[in-house]
Structure formats: C-alpha cells, structure tokens
Amino acid sequence: MASTIESPLVSSPSNAPAVVHTLLPRPARIELSGTDFQIDPATLSIGTNDPAFSSAVRILARLLKQRFGREIRVAPGAAGASIRFQRAELGHAEAYTLSIDVGGVVITAGSAAGAFYAVQTLKQWIGAADAGVWPAVKIEDRPRFRWRGLMLDVSRHLFSKADILRHLDAMAMHKLNVFHWHLTDDQGWRIEIRKHPKLTGIGAFRDGADGVLCPSRQPPQPPGPGTYGGFFSQDDVREIVAYAAERHITVVPEIEMPGHASAALAAYPELACADGPFKPATQMGIFKDVYCAGNDAVFALLEDVLAEVVELFPGTYIHVGGDECPKDRWKTCPKCQARIRAEGLADEHELQSYFIRRMEKFLAARGKRLIGWDEILEGGLPPDATVMSWRGTVGGIAAAKAGHDVVMTPHYEVYFDYRQADEGEPPAIRSDKPVTVQSVYHYEPVPAELSAEQRRHIIGVQANLWTEYVFDFDHVQYMTWPRAAALAEIAWSPAERDWPDFRRRLAAHVKRLAAAGVRCRPLD
C-alpha cells in the first residue's frame, strides 16, 4: 500500500484511454479499472456496518438526493448496498480508497475523516459524469501533511456567523482541516469572555470613523465613538466549532499576547505598563502599549480568558500570537524590570519568553498545546510549543532543528492579504510581490536543508488572510479562492508538481466553486 500511496501516477490499462480527471486536490493514485457503474436512482442505496461512517453516509445521501431529485435509500448494513462504506487499516487516519465498477461503489477508510474525504472526492468524480453512468476508477489517497490550514482575521473586520460557516464549507471541499480563527487584536476583541465582559463591551467596538480600517459603508450605525464592531457569543462559537467538526475541521483560536493588546487594554487599562486611557485601534500598525509582563493581574485575567477558551475549543492547540511585541514599555516599567531581576532573566526578550512559558504551562495543565508565531523563539521556546513560521522560513528551520513541530506559513509565499497581480487588483497590504495561484502551487513547505528526522517536525502548511483591507465576506472569498485551491494541493497531494496539469484541473474546479456559491478571482 505504501508504495502506491506515495505514487502520484494516474494510470490505466494498456488498451484504455489515458485518464483525464479534474480532481482537486490530486489524489495519490488513480487507476482506470473495470466497467462503469450504471445508475438506477430507484434502486440506489448506501450502507455501512460501521456506525463511525454514519455521518459520511448522511452527507452522501443528501448529495445524491440533490443530484437525482429523490430520496436515496440508506440500507441498515453494507450487504447488498450499491454504495458500501467499510473500515480497514490503511496506515493513516485520514487515508481512504474509492473503487467504482459495474458492481457499485466501495469506500474504504480507517476513520470517519477518511470516509468524509472519500465523499468529497466522489462528489467531484461524478459531478461532470452522465447522471446514469459513473466512470470506473480506483483511487488510493492520503494527505501529505496533517495540518492543512487557513487563517481568517476577524479582528480588523468582523464577518458574520453565516460567513464563517460558508468559509468552512469551502474548506471542506478542499480537504483543508484547520481553521485558524484570529479573534483578538489591537482593533477589536471578538470572543465573549463571561468572566470579563468589558473585553467585548468595550474592546469589541472602535470609533466608526472613515479610514482603512473603518470604511464609510460600515457599520449600520452612524460613525462615532465605539460604533464599529461586534463579537461572537459563546453560543456562536459552540455552533461554529460543531459545524467545523462535522466537516473534520479543527478550529484553532488565537488570543493575542503579549502584544497586539490595544482592545483589551481599552477595557482594562490597569493591565498596561503606562497610564491609559486606551482605545481599540482604528488604524493598522504595531503599538507600544502591550500587556505588562510584571503585573500578576495580567496573568490572572489571561488565565481566566484561556480557561473559557479551552472549554469552547476541543482541539489540541491554542494560539497565543506572540508576534510583534515592542519592548519599549517593558524597558522603562518598574514592574517589568523587577520581574526580570526576580526571575534571573537576561533582558526583555527573555521576559517575553517567560510570559509565553507561563501561558504554556497553564495550557499544558489543561491538556492543550501552545502554538505561536515565530517570535516566540526569541528568548527561548517553551519545551512543547509549536511554531508558525511567518517571517520567511528561518524561524521554522530553527524550530525544527531544535525538535519543535512547525507549521510553515511564510508571508511572501502564502499570505493571502497580498495582492494577486501587479496591476488591476484592489488595495492590499503589500504591493511589492504578488502572491499568485501559481506561486502558491510551487511553494514547497519542507526546507531542503533539514535532515530526514528534522523534516518530520514540519507538520503542515497554512495560508493567512489578514483583513485590514478586506471589508466584507465577498472580498474574503476573492482573496482566498482560487489561491486556497493551490494551497490544498500542496498540503494534501504528493510533493511532485505539474503546473499545466494543475491549471487544467483548476479551470474546471472554479466552475464547481461558482456552483457552490463561492466567489473566485478569475483565472489569469
């Protein structure tokens, strides 16, 4: 099995035509085999003997009902069903096989996730087929990386719960499995924390003046103090997390610390080094006022926050940011300097490491792992922390060499807030180097300079969409798709690249996205 799974081949018997398919992401192995399955909707049925696959069965039944305009029978077991789900050990939790021949469809998976991904592939395979015939095929598939992520920033601009659910649907189509939800920043605190209601009561709303972060067409209230913003209630969060889980997507929340804290300091100014008052930022930038690392009240509040966050998000990881934290206030703050002396720290960089290590211990005691941007390497990394390498690949390489897990997300390669062409694009955060579909497709997440053992620490790849210039969800989709389709391919498929083949498949795939109501930037 391993040798065929590793192979990127699309093969066919010597007397059969070459396979021409539009599957995306590309499966590990595709082979023409057997005789096509002749469909009779009146007798079509789906069955499994494994209750773990019941969700995949329901999803497929709904899909086929839409296709044929009638209910599809769900059999009490696999025996005699036209489409059979069965369990087998395939060497990877997300692996699956899909076989179609004259006798019907057999989906084999080792987990519910594998069965779900098989349904996504089947949906694409039969999408362009004659309604009465499904072409015979054998597919063996598994992901290259276990972390296949998209990050969406909702702090700079808030998107609705319905928007987030639509985003998750599009991710699921592409076998992307981590939704990194950037919930707090200088410009807004977006998650309800019941023990500290001022975080949303004050921190979720900024002045509604015109500007890059506050376009005049938003919000519905007249421009004025504290009129622009909003937040997700804990009930909203639970619904979104559950919706994601049904699609085998893990939601990783990000609660920024110790920097990017203006919105929190607006609510609780006593947590800063300098005297307030503070306001949620109305412009982009890096701000000098951050959490005071010498103040125990800071850690008490953040532990309260994380205690509620841990209960809302069942996944393994909690993201604490850790990036772009100026040390100016810490250098002159008596409490921070006292902390440096008391803890025997060398400087303010080690003070940030102390801050992150303290949060890591709190999370570890609750069964969670800390993940942060590559600045958390500065001053020393907590022992079980995972690094997101965004300032190029240097941080990721250093972390992997030190034995830490890494998600590669370098800005020049996979930042989706960058424009997509030199000309004719909406305003964006950077204009010096476009991030195109082709450049994303050719990005290789595993640095060549790592040894075989070190490469095992590259657990995945992620693209990030910061939203300083992204005012509504229509624009979110424009910036995300089809670049995220290229991301899905490099995250899921074998490492080999074939741009002409991918471009051909993508041309058909964007039509699927349009049919699903996903706005795409037109292909060049």
C-alpha positions in Angstrom: 0.0 0.0 0.0 2.7 2.5 0.9 4.4 2.4 -2.5 1.2 3.0 -4.3 0.1 5.8 -1.9 3.4 7.5 -2.4 3.0 7.4 -6.2 1.4 10.4 -8.0 0.6 8.3 -11.0 -2.6 8.3 -12.9 -2.6 5.0 -14.8 -4.9 2.9 -17.0 -4.8 -0.5 -18.7 -2.8 -0.5 -21.8 -5.8 -0.8 -24.0 -7.7 2.1 -22.3 -7.5 5.8 -22.9 -5.5 7.9 -20.5 -7.3 9.2 -17.5 -8.4 12.8 -17.8 -9.7 14.0 -14.5 -10.3 17.3 -12.7 -10.0 16.1 -9.1 -8.5 18.7 -6.8 -6.5 18.2 -4.6 -5.0 15.5 -6.7 -5.2 12.0 -5.2 -2.1 10.0 -4.6 -3.0 7.3 -7.1 -5.7 7.0 -9.7 -6.2 3.9 -11.9 -8.8 3.1 -14.6 -10.2 -0.3 -13.9 -13.3 -2.3 -14.6 -16.6 -1.4 -16.1 -18.6 1.7 -15.5 -21.4 1.7 -12.9 -24.8 2.1 -14.4 -27.0 4.1 -12.1 -30.6 3.4 -11.4 -31.8 6.0 -8.8 -34.8 3.9 -7.9 -32.6 1.1 -6.6 -29.6 3.1 -5.5 -28.7 2.6 -1.8 -26.0 3.4 0.7 -24.9 1.3 3.6 -22.3 0.6 6.2 -21.7 -1.8 9.0 -19.7 0.8 10.9 -21.6 3.5 12.9 -18.5 5.7 12.7 -19.3 6.3 9.0 -22.9 7.2 9.5 -22.2 10.9 9.1 -20.5 10.3 5.7 -23.5 8.2 4.7 -25.9 11.0 5.5 -23.8 13.6 3.7 -23.7 11.4 0.6 -27.4 10.7 0.7 -28.1 14.4 0.8 -25.8 15.0 -2.2 -27.4 12.2 -4.3 -30.9 13.5 -3.4 -29.9 16.8 -4.9 -28.5 15.1 -7.9 -31.4 12.8 -8.6 -34.3 14.7 -7.1 -35.4 11.8 -4.9 -34.6 10.2 -1.6 -31.8 7.7 -1.7 -32.3 4.6 0.5 -29.9 4.2 3.4 -29.6 0.5 4.0 -29.3 -1.0 7.5 -26.0 -2.6 6.6 -23.4 -2.8 3.8 -24.6 -6.1 2.4 -26.3 -5.5 -0.9 -26.0 -1.7 -0.9 -25.0 0.0 -4.2 -22.5 2.2 -2.3 -20.7 0.5 0.6 -18.6 2.0 3.3 -16.2 -0.3 5.1 -13.4 0.1 7.6 -9.8 -1.1 7.1 -6.4 -0.1 8.4 -4.8 2.0 5.7 -1.7 3.3 7.6 -3.0 6.8 8.0 -6.1 8.1 9.9 -7.2 10.2 7.0 -6.5 7.8 4.2 -9.2 6.2 2.1 -9.7 4.2 -1.1 -12.5 4.6 -3.6 -13.5 2.0 -6.1 -16.2 2.3 -8.7 -17.0 -0.6 -11.1 -20.0 -2.4 -12.5 -21.0 -3.7 -9.1 -21.2 -0.3 -7.4 -19.0 1.9 -5.2 -16.9 0.7 -2.3 -15.3 3.3 0.0 -12.7 2.0 2.5 -11.4 4.2 5.3 -9.8 3.8 8.7 -11.7 6.7 10.3 -14.7 8.9 9.8 -12.4 11.6 8.4 -11.2 9.3 5.7 -14.8 8.4 4.8 -15.7 12.1 4.6 -12.7 12.9 2.3 -13.7 9.9 0.1 -17.2 11.5 -0.3 -15.6 14.8 -1.3 -13.6 13.0 -4.0 -16.7 11.1 -5.2 -18.7 14.3 -5.4 -16.0 15.7 -7.8 -15.6 12.5 -9.7 -19.3 12.1 -10.5 -20.0 15.8 -10.8 -19.4 16.1 -14.6 -20.5 12.5 -15.3 -23.6 11.4 -17.1 -26.3 11.0 -14.5 -26.8 7.4 -15.5 -23.1 6.4 -15.6 -20.3 6.7 -13.1 -16.9 6.0 -14.7 -15.0 3.1 -13.3 -12.0 4.1 -11.2 -9.7 3.0 -8.4 -8.4 5.8 -6.1 -5.9 5.4 -3.3 -5.4 8.6 -1.3 -3.9 10.1 1.9 -2.7 13.5 2.9 0.9 14.6 2.8 0.5 16.9 5.9 -1.7 16.6 8.9 -2.0 20.4 9.3 -3.7 21.9 6.3 -4.8 25.3 7.4 -6.4 28.6 6.6 -6.4 31.6 8.9 -9.0 34.3 8.9 -8.6 37.5 10.9 -11.9 38.8 12.2 -10.4 41.5 14.5 -9.8 44.1 11.8 -13.2 43.4 10.2 -16.0 41.3 11.6 -17.7 38.7 9.5 -21.0 37.1 10.4 -21.5 33.6 11.8 -23.1 32.7 8.4 -20.0 33.9 6.6 -17.8 31.7 8.8 -19.9 28.7 8.1 -19.7 29.3 4.4 -15.9 29.6 4.8 -15.8 26.2 6.5 -17.9 24.6 3.7 -15.4 25.8 1.1 -12.5 24.5 3.2 -14.2 21.1 3.5 -14.5 20.8 -0.3 -10.7 21.0 -0.5 -9.8 18.7 2.4 -8.4 21.6 4.4 -8.7 20.6 8.1 -7.6 23.5 10.3 -9.4 26.8 10.6 -7.2 29.3 12.5 -9.5 31.9 13.8 -7.8 35.2 14.7 -10.1 36.5 17.4 -8.3 39.3 19.2 -6.0 42.2 18.2 -5.5 45.9 18.6 -8.5 46.7 16.5 -11.1 44.5 18.3 -11.8 41.7 20.7 -14.2 39.3 19.1 -15.0 36.5 21.5 -17.3 36.6 24.6 -15.5 36.0 27.9 -18.2 35.8 30.5 -15.9 36.5 33.5 -14.6 39.7 31.9 -17.5 41.3 30.0 -15.7 44.5 29.3 -13.4 42.7 26.8 -16.4 42.7 24.4 -18.4 45.5 26.0 -15.6 48.0 25.3 -12.9 46.1 23.4 -15.2 44.9 20.6 -16.1 48.3 19.4 -13.9 51.0 17.9 -14.6 54.5 16.6 -16.6 54.4 13.4 -14.6 57.0 11.5 -13.6 56.7 7.9 -10.3 55.1 7.1 -8.5 52.0 6.1 -10.0 50.0 8.9 -13.4 51.8 9.1 -14.8 52.2 5.6 -17.7 54.6 5.4 -20.1 51.9 4.1 -19.8 50.1 7.5 -21.3 49.8 10.1 -25.1 50.3 10.1 -24.8 52.8 13.0 -23.7 56.4 12.3 -20.0 56.9 12.5 -19.0 57.8 16.1 -17.2 56.6 19.2 -17.5 52.9 19.8 -19.9 52.2 17.0 -17.9 49.8 14.7 -17.6 46.2 15.6 -19.2 43.3 17.4 -18.2 39.8 18.6 -19.1 36.2 18.7 -21.1 34.9 21.7 -20.0 31.7 23.3 -23.1 30.1 21.8 -22.0 31.3 18.3 -18.6 29.8 19.0 -20.0 26.4 20.0 -22.2 26.3 16.9 -19.2 27.1 14.6 -16.9 24.6 16.3 -19.6 21.9 16.0 -20.2 22.8 12.3 -16.5 22.5 11.7 -16.2 19.2 13.5 -18.9 17.7 11.2 -16.6 18.6 8.3 -13.5 17.3 10.1 -12.1 20.7 10.6 -10.4 21.7 13.8 -10.8 25.3 14.9 -7.7 26.8 16.5 -8.5 30.1 18.3 -5.9 32.8 18.5 -5.8 35.1 21.6 -3.1 37.6 21.1 -0.4 38.2 23.8 1.6 39.9 25.0 1.4 42.4 22.1 -1.5 43.5 19.9 -3.5 44.2 23.0 -5.0 47.7 22.5 -8.6 46.4 22.5 -8.0 44.5 25.8 -6.2 47.5 27.4 -9.1 49.8 26.4 -11.3 47.5 28.6 -8.8 47.0 31.4 -6.2 49.8 31.2 -4.7 48.8 34.5 -3.1 45.8 32.7 -0.7 48.1 30.7 2.7 49.4 31.8 1.8 53.1 31.1 -1.3 55.0 32.2 -4.3 54.9 30.0 -6.9 55.5 28.7 -6.6 53.4 25.7 -8.9 52.8 22.7 -9.2 49.9 20.2 -7.1 51.0 17.3 -8.7 52.5 14.2 -5.6 52.1 12.0 -3.2 49.3 11.3 0.3 49.2 12.9 2.3 47.9 15.8 1.5 49.7 19.1 3.9 50.2 22.0 1.3 49.6 24.7 1.2 45.9 25.5 0.4 43.7 28.5 2.6 44.5 31.5 4.7 41.4 32.0 5.5 42.4 35.5 1.9 42.6 36.7 0.3 39.4 38.1 -3.1 40.8 37.3 -2.3 40.4 33.6 -1.7 36.7 34.0 -4.8 36.3 36.2 -7.0 37.8 33.5 -5.4 35.9 30.7 -5.7 32.6 32.6 -9.4 33.4 33.1 -9.7 34.1 29.3 -7.9 30.9 28.4 -9.9 28.8 30.9 -13.1 29.8 29.0 -11.4 29.4 25.6 -10.2 25.9 26.5 -13.8 24.9 27.3 -15.1 26.2 23.9 -12.4 24.7 21.6 -11.9 20.9 22.0 -8.9 20.8 19.7 -5.3 20.3 20.8 -3.9 23.7 20.0 -4.5 27.2 21.4 -2.7 30.0 19.5 -1.3 32.8 21.7 0.1 35.1 19.0 3.4 36.2 20.4 4.3 38.3 17.4 5.3 42.0 17.0 5.5 42.8 20.7 7.5 46.1 21.2 9.7 46.1 24.3 9.7 49.9 24.8 7.3 50.0 27.7 8.9 47.0 29.4 12.3 48.7 29.3 11.1 51.6 31.5 8.4 49.8 33.5 9.4 49.2 37.2 7.2 46.1 37.4 8.7 44.5 34.3 12.3 45.3 35.4 11.5 43.8 38.8 10.3 40.7 37.1 13.4 40.4 35.0 15.6 40.6 38.2 13.4 38.3 40.2 13.4 35.6 37.5 17.0 36.0 36.6 16.3 37.0 33.1 18.8 38.5 30.8 16.7 41.1 29.0 13.2 41.9 27.7 13.4 39.2 25.1 13.7 36.6 27.8 10.9 38.4 29.6 8.7 37.6 26.6 9.9 34.0 26.8 8.9 34.0 30.5 5.4 35.3 29.5 4.9 32.6 26.9 6.3 29.8 29.1 3.9 30.8 31.8 1.0 30.6 29.4 2.3 27.3 28.0 2.3 25.7 31.5 -1.3 26.9 32.1 -2.4 25.4 28.8 -0.4 22.2 29.3 -2.1 21.6 32.7 -5.4 21.6 30.8 -4.3 19.2 28.1 -3.6 21.8 25.4 -0.6 22.7 23.4 0.6 26.2 22.8 1.2 27.4 19.3 2.5 30.9 18.3 4.2 32.9 15.6 7.9 32.5 15.2 8.7 35.4 17.5 8.1 33.1 20.4 11.5 31.6 19.6 13.1 34.8 20.9 14.5 34.4 24.4 13.9 30.7 24.4 10.9 28.5 23.4 8.7 26.5 25.8 9.5 22.8 25.6 6.3 21.6 23.9 5.4 24.7 21.9 4.7 24.6 18.2 5.9 27.4 15.9 4.2 29.1 13.0 7.0 30.3 10.7 5.7 33.5 9.1 8.8 35.8 8.7 10.1 33.5 6.0 11.4 30.0 6.7 14.3 30.8 9.1 12.2 30.5 12.2 10.6 27.3 11.1 14.0 25.8 10.2 15.5 26.8 13.6 12.4 25.3 15.5 12.5 22.1 13.5 16.3 21.7 14.2 15.5 22.2 17.9 12.9 19.4 17.8 9.8 21.6 17.8 6.8 21.0 15.5 6.4 23.6 12.8 3.6 24.9 10.6 5.1 26.7 7.6 3.3 29.9 6.7 5.8 32.3 5.2 4.4 35.7 4.2 5.9 36.0 0.7 4.6 32.6 -0.2 1.2 32.1 1.4 -0.2 35.4 2.8 -3.5 35.9 1.1 -3.8 39.6 2.1 -1.1 40.2 -0.5 -2.3 41.3 -3.9 -2.7 38.6 -6.7 -1.2 40.5 -9.6 1.0 43.6 -10.2 -1.9 45.6 -11.7 -5.7 45.6 -11.6 -6.2 44.4 -8.0 -8.0 46.0 -5.1 -5.8 47.8 -2.5 -3.8 45.3 -0.4 -1.3 45.2 2.4 1.7 44.6 0.2 2.3 45.5 -3.4 5.9 44.7 -4.0 5.5 40.9 -4.6 2.2 39.4 -5.7 1.2 36.1 -4.3 -0.4 34.3 -7.2 -2.1 30.9 -7.7 1.0 29.7 -9.5 3.4 30.9 -6.8 1.4 29.2 -4.1 1.3 26.0 -6.1 5.1 26.0 -6.5 5.8 26.6 -2.8 7.5 23.7 -1.1 6.8 23.7 2.7 9.6 21.3 3.7 13.0 23.2 3.6 15.7 21.2 1.8 18.3 22.0 4.4 16.5 19.9 7.1 17.6 16.3 7.7 15.1 13.5 7.3 14.4 13.4 11.1 14.0 17.2 11.2 11.6 17.2 8.3 9.2 15.1 10.4 8.7 18.2 12.5 7.1 20.1 9.5 3.6 19.1 10.4 1.9 21.2 7.8 1.3 24.4 5.8 -1.2 27.3 6.2 -2.2 30.4 4.4 -3.2 33.6 6.3 -5.7 36.3 5.4 -5.3 39.4 7.4 -8.2 41.8 6.8 -7.0 45.4 7.2 -8.1 46.0 3.6 -10.8 43.3 3.4 -14.1 44.9 4.4 -16.7 42.2 3.6 -17.0 38.5 3.0 -17.3 38.8 -0.7 -13.8 40.3 -0.6 -12.7 37.5 1.7 -13.7 34.9 -0.9 -12.0 36.9 -3.7 -8.7 37.0 -1.8 -9.0 33.3 -0.8 -10.1 31.5 -3.9 -8.6 30.0 -6.0 -5.3 30.5 -4.2 -6.5 28.3 -1.4 -7.1 25.5 -4.0 -3.4 25.6 -4.8 -2.7 25.6 -1.0 -4.9 22.5 -0.7 -3.0 20.7 -3.4 0.4 21.3 -1.8 -1.0 20.4 1.6 -2.7 17.2 0.6 -1.1 15.8 -2.6 2.3 14.2 -3.1 5.2 16.6 -3.5 5.6 16.4 -7.2 4.4 19.5 -9.2 2.9 19.7 -12.6 1.6 23.2 -13.2 0.0 22.7 -16.7 -2.0 19.7 -15.2 -3.0 21.7 -12.1 -4.0 24.7 -14.2 -6.2 22.4 -16.4 -7.9 20.9 -13.4 -8.3 24.3 -11.7 -10.2 25.7 -14.7 -12.8 23.0 -14.2 -12.7 23.4 -10.4 -13.5 27.1 -10.3 -16.8 26.1 -12.0 -17.5 23.8 -9.1 -16.8 26.7 -6.7 -19.1 29.0 -8.6 -21.9 26.4 -8.5 -21.3 26.2 -4.7 -21.7 30.0 -4.3 -18.0 30.7 -3.7 -16.7 33.8 -5.3 -13.3 33.3 -7.1 -10.9 35.7 -8.6 -10.9 35.0 -12.3 -8.0 32.9 -13.5 -5.3 34.6 -15.5 
